[in-house]
């Protein structure tokens, strides 16, 4: 094992509006499968590529804290909520890299986000700061023809064979990793609540209780 870097740290961002099992189950599997030291869950303040969140930043943060309380390895990271302006991932990774200079970082993305990277702010720099782990359904295959040409060019030669390779460098690799993907969306949950239906069993009990107490999404 000589010459390897320490176990990596995962970075998982989103609006979490609200956090639900479709976020949490893949995140837990990635924590285990990638042997991460810890996984930072980072709620965005002003998402550059999405509509304004429905719940306030403080409410989304409170729901996230309730959802992951007691789960070893999960860290609620507020840095984007404390920063003004758009929540650019490159700025978040720069901030983390300054804190953990000699530890690999892994940016965790779904397939749609990965294929949409060329629309992100300074997206080419992401691989200078972290590895990218693309979480997908088991058995799914990435067809290179489906990738935007700019993305295909940037990731060429960067594919990693397995999670162990994440410790061979601080950044720069791309790993495809199968996880259990639950067909749950925050949009669907908000729609159910707005229609007066229950969101029970779609998210943690404490989060559903909080949503009802705060009268969110109605």
Order of alpha helices (4+ residues) and beta strands (2+ residues): beta-alpha-beta-alpha-beta-alpha-beta-alpha-alpha-beta-alpha-beta-alpha-alpha
